[in-house]
Amino acid sequence: MATALLPTSASQPRVAACITGELRTFAMPFVHLNLLRTVRNWRADNYFVFNHHPGSGTLERDGRAVVRCVDNATALALFEPKGVESSFETDEGRGVAWVQLQQWHRCYEMADATATPYEIFVRLRPDYAIMQHPVELPSLEALRGAMIFRTAPKADFAFALAYDKVADFLAKGEQILNRDWGSCCIEFSELFHEPGVDCDDHGCICAASCHVLELHGGLMRSSDWIEDWGVSHRDRTPEEVAQSTCPAADVYALGWCADRRTRSGLPEANRTGGDRRCERIRRTLH
């Protein structure tokens, strides 16, 4: 759907960029430098809420495993964030969708506490490799006239809202999850269903005039694996390939560290020892 785009001028709206989720490959220069370029172009204030440890455990498809970079603090500092919050354990029994929503909620709270007159709220992922520049945001007028602008087929890549709609959006999300939403991920729930969108547990398809946020690229899973769910991305240049590396932490085999429930059947002594081991891992993943 064609919309007016955000003007790149001194009069452009104030943007709060909430970058939330597991950091994973964020420290790869190809990932965080392109993300940084994007938020700088929006003149956004940046807020981070993330989980130190890969809560999804061993993430692997077709024999390929996700990389987890060791050092994220250096990359994080480049964004000069207005707020940063990290968590270790997930909420017991609430699932991934609940963790996603709570991270968005906490990010919004940090932004709102500054009393900055933001007009646009954008949620981004720290492990998404953006492969287009500039990334144009919808105009404030377009955002006010729409329910939401989101990437397709997965709204989990990025979405944008008029800032004054965020509180109601998050409240609606809590209502949905309190009705025992059963999917792994909240982006497939009715929270992102607008007229013209056909959604199921595998993604959402624009069947009519839905509002799509164009963001070409994909999740940077490893140095040679970009997962895009059908969103077109170009081939990387040799320089970009060279930037798609980082010292990796071999912690995905210890994915149980992120979820105490998987240790509930262990003897107490083993459980306690496991907790100490996970705490050591957590302290090293900054």
C-alpha positions, 0 to 999 in steps of 0.5 A, spaced: 500 500 500 503 506 497 503 511 503 506 518 505 513 517 507 517 520 513 521 526 511 528 527 512 528 534 515 529 537 522 522 537 522 521 530 522 517 527 528 521 524 534 522 517 534 523 512 540 526 506 537 525 500 541 530 494 540 528 488 543 529 480 543 535 476 544 542 479 542 544 473 538 548 476 532 547 483 534 555 484 535 557 482 528 558 489 524 554 487 518 548 487 523 549 492 528 552 497 523 546 497 519 541 497 524 545 503 527 545 507 520 538 506 520 536 509 527 541 515 526 537 516 519 531 517 523 534 521 529 531 516 533 532 515 541 534 508 542 532 503 548 534 496 549 531 490 552 534 484 551 535 477 554 543 475 555 542 468 554 539 464 548 532 462 551 530 458 545 536 453 547 539 450 541 536 453 535 538 449 528 534 448 522 537 443 516 543 442 520 545 449 521 546 452 528 545 459 530 551 463 532 551 467 539 556 473 539 560 474 545 561 481 546 555 485 545 557 491 550 562 495 544 556 494 539 551 497 544 555 503 546 555 505 539 547 507 539 548 511 545 541 508 548 537 512 553 535 506 556 538 499 557 535 493 561 536 486 561 533 479 564 536 472 565 530 468 566 523 468 563 517 468 566 515 461 569 510 458 564 508 464 560 512 462 554 515 466 548 509 470 546 509 473 553 516 475 554 516 478 547 510 483 550 513 484 556 520 486 553 516 491 548 512 494 555 518 495 559 521 498 553 515 503 552 515 504 559 523 507 559 521 511 553 515 514 556 519 515 563 523 520 559 517 525 558 520 526 551 514 528 546 515 522 541 510 521 536 513 514 533 514 508 536 518 503 532 520 496 534 526 492 531 530 486 533 537 486 535 539 480 530 536 483 524 541 484 518 538 490 514 540 490 507 537 497 504 538 504 505 534 508 507 529 505 511 523 509 510 518 510 515 511 511 514 509 519 515 505 520 522 499 522 518 499 515 515 501 512 522 495 515 525 490 513 520 492 505 520 492 500 526 499 498 525 505 498 520 509 491 520 513 487 516 510 481 512 510 475 513 513 476 520 511 482 524 516 480 529 522 483 524 519 490 525 513 494 526 511 502 527 505 505 531 503 512 532 506 513 539 499 515 542 497 508 540 502 504 544 499 504 550 492 501 548 496 496 543 500 493 549 494 493 553 490 489 547 496 484 547 495 482 555 488 481 554 490 476 548 495 473 552 490 472 558 486 468 554 491 463 553 494 464 546 497 458 544 502 460 539 509 460 540 510 468 538 505 474 539 506 476 532 501 471 529 496 473 534 490 477 533 494 483 535 497 484 528 491 482 525 488 488 521 483 488 515 486 485 509 491 481 513 490 473 513 494 470 518 496 463 521 501 460 525 506 461 519 506 468 518 501 473 515 499 474 508 497 481 505 490 479 502 488 486 500 490 493 503 494 492 509 500 496 511 506 493 510 513 496 513 518 495 508 525 492 511 529 488 506 534 483 510 533 477 514 535 474 521 542 473 521 543 466 524 550 465 522 556 468 518 553 464 512 545 464 514 540 469 513 533 467 514 528 471 511 521 468 511 521 470 503 523 477 504 527 478 498 534 480 500 540 482 496 547 478 495 552 481 500 558 484 498 565 481 499 566 487 505 559 485 508 561 478 508 567 480 512 563 484 517 558 478 518 563 475 523 564 475 531 567 471 536 562 466 538 560 463 545 558 456 544 552 456 549 546 454 545 548 446 547 546 449 554 540 452 552 536 449 558 540 455 562 534 459 560 529 455 563 528 453 570 522 448 568 527 443 564 531 442 570 525 441 575 526 433 575 533 434 577 536 432 584 536 439 588 544 438 588 544 438 581 539 444 580 543 448 584 550 447 581 546 448 574 544 455 576 551 457 578 554 455 572 548 458 568 550 465 572 557 464 570 555 464 563 550 470 564 556 474 567 560 473 561 555 475 555 555 482 556 
